[in-house]
């Protein structure tokens, strides 16, 4: 119902705002907890708070989109972002773009083919992740070939 969607959007917006405000703290506590402790950050409390925020969003997502689609949203855009980006901020931006593009394509195809949105949406995002994995393999092979043929500055040639 529209009431569920409106309530979920408010919850998602609030969680997104909190995560945006605590972005650096969450990042440091997750990737370098010792440094975070040294800087005086409450790492255990930040971890607990992050998972609490995640726990708030999951039931809303499941109630609106269903279990399969909700977990596809949790996993596939992040995997795509990590495959394509070289740095973490780029991975975040790529994940958001991949999730949005996959959803738009999946929803459009669902409307065009008159099929249920959830499975087609998940399938579209999974296909994007698969194509990104293939692209990453090609990119790594090209870099390796470039290094082996002596084209890299680190090959010892001056």
C-alpha positions as CSV (number, residue, x, y, z in Angstrom):
1,X,0.0,0.0,0.0
2,X,1.0,3.6,-0.4
3,X,1.2,4.0,3.4
4,X,3.8,1.2,3.5
5,X,5.8,2.9,0.7
6,X,5.7,6.3,2.4
7,X,6.7,4.9,5.8
8,X,9.6,3.0,4.2
9,X,10.8,6.0,2.3
10,X,10.8,8.0,5.5
11,X,12.8,5.3,7.2
12,X,15.2,4.9,4.3
13,X,15.7,8.6,4.2
14,X,16.4,8.9,7.9
15,X,18.8,5.9,7.8
16,X,20.6,7.3,4.7
17,X,21.0,10.7,6.4
18,X,22.5,9.2,9.5
19,X,24.8,7.0,7.4
20,X,25.9,10.1,5.4
21,X,26.6,12.1,8.6
22,X,28.6,9.2,10.1
23,X,30.2,8.1,6.9
24,X,33.9,8.7,7.9
25,X,33.4,7.2,11.4
26,X,31.7,4.1,9.9
27,X,34.4,3.7,7.3
28,X,37.3,4.1,9.7
29,X,35.7,1.7,12.3
30,X,35.1,-0.9,9.6
31,X,38.4,-0.8,7.8
32,X,40.8,0.2,10.5
33,X,39.4,-0.4,13.9
34,X,42.7,0.0,15.7
35,X,43.2,3.4,14.2
36,X,39.6,4.3,15.1
37,X,40.2,3.3,18.7
38,X,43.4,5.3,18.8
39,X,41.5,8.3,17.7
40,X,39.0,7.7,20.4
41,X,36.1,6.4,18.4
42,X,33.8,3.9,20.1
43,X,34.3,1.1,17.5
44,X,32.0,-1.5,19.1
45,X,29.2,1.1,19.4
46,X,29.6,2.2,15.8
47,X,29.5,-1.4,14.6
48,X,26.3,-2.0,16.7
49,X,24.7,1.2,15.4
50,X,25.5,0.4,11.8
51,X,23.9,-3.1,12.1
52,X,21.0,-1.5,13.9
53,X,20.5,0.8,10.9
54,X,20.8,-2.2,8.6
55,X,18.3,-4.1,10.7
56,X,15.8,-1.2,10.4
57,X,16.0,-1.1,6.6
58,X,15.7,-4.8,5.8
59,X,12.2,-5.4,7.1
60,X,10.9,-2.3,5.2
61,X,12.6,-3.6,2.0
62,X,11.2,-7.1,2.4
63,X,7.7,-5.9,3.1
64,X,7.7,-3.8,0.0
65,X,9.7,-5.7,-2.5
66,X,10.0,-9.3,-1.2
67,X,12.8,-11.3,0.2
68,X,14.6,-12.2,-3.0
69,X,14.6,-8.6,-4.3
70,X,15.6,-7.1,-1.0
71,X,18.7,-9.3,-0.7
72,X,19.5,-8.8,-4.3
73,X,19.6,-5.1,-3.5
74,X,21.9,-5.7,-0.6
75,X,24.4,-7.8,-2.5
76,X,24.5,-7.2,-6.3
77,X,25.0,-3.4,-6.5
78,X,27.8,-3.6,-3.9
79,X,29.5,-6.4,-5.8
80,X,29.3,-4.4,-9.0
81,X,30.7,-1.3,-7.3
82,X,33.7,-3.2,-5.9
83,X,34.4,-4.9,-9.2
84,X,34.5,-1.8,-11.3
85,X,35.9,0.9,-9.0
86,X,39.5,1.2,-7.9
87,X,38.7,3.3,-4.8
88,X,36.0,3.1,-2.2
89,X,34.1,6.3,-2.9
90,X,34.0,5.2,-6.6
91,X,32.7,1.8,-5.5
92,X,29.9,3.5,-3.5
93,X,28.9,5.7,-6.5
94,X,29.1,2.8,-8.9
95,X,27.0,0.6,-6.6
96,X,24.3,3.3,-6.4
97,X,24.4,3.8,-10.2
98,X,24.3,0.0,-10.8
99,X,21.4,-0.5,-8.4
100,X,19.5,2.4,-9.9
101,X,20.2,1.5,-13.6
102,X,19.4,-2.2,-13.0
103,X,16.1,-1.3,-11.3
104,X,15.1,1.0,-14.0
105,X,15.9,-1.5,-16.7
106,X,14.2,-4.3,-14.8
107,X,11.1,-2.3,-14.1
108,X,10.8,-1.2,-17.7
109,X,11.3,-4.7,-19.0
110,X,8.7,-5.9,-16.5
111,X,6.2,-3.3,-17.8
112,X,7.1,-4.0,-21.4
113,X,6.8,-7.8,-21.1
114,X,3.9,-7.7,-18.6
115,X,5.7,-9.9,-16.1
116,X,6.2,-9.6,-12.3
117,X,8.7,-6.8,-11.4
118,X,10.7,-8.5,-8.6
119,X,12.2,-11.4,-10.4
120,X,13.0,-9.5,-13.6
121,X,14.5,-6.6,-11.6
122,X,16.8,-9.0,-9.7
123,X,17.7,-10.9,-12.9
124,X,18.6,-7.6,-14.6
125,X,20.9,-6.5,-11.7
126,X,22.4,-10.0,-11.6
127,X,23.1,-9.8,-15.3
128,X,24.8,-6.4,-14.8
129,X,27.0,-7.9,-12.1
130,X,27.9,-10.8,-14.3
131,X,28.9,-8.5,-17.2
132,X,30.9,-6.4,-14.8
133,X,32.8,-9.6,-13.7
134,X,33.6,-10.4,-17.3
135,X,34.8,-6.8,-17.8
136,X,37.1,-7.1,-14.7
137,X,38.7,-10.3,-16.1
138,X,39.3,-8.6,-19.4
139,X,40.8,-5.5,-17.7
140,X,43.1,-7.6,-15.5
141,X,44.3,-9.6,-18.5
142,X,45.0,-6.4,-20.4
143,X,47.0,-5.0,-17.5
144,X,48.9,-8.2,-17.1
145,X,49.8,-8.3,-20.8
146,X,50.9,-4.7,-20.7
147,X,53.3,-5.5,-17.8
148,X,54.6,-8.7,-19.3
149,X,55.4,-7.0,-22.6
150,X,57.4,-4.4,-20.8
151,X,55.1,-1.5,-21.3
152,X,54.9,-0.7,-17.6
153,X,57.1,1.9,-16.0
154,X,57.8,-0.7,-13.2
155,X,59.4,-3.2,-15.6
156,X,62.9,-1.9,-15.0
157,X,63.4,-0.2,-18.3
158,X,64.4,3.4,-18.3
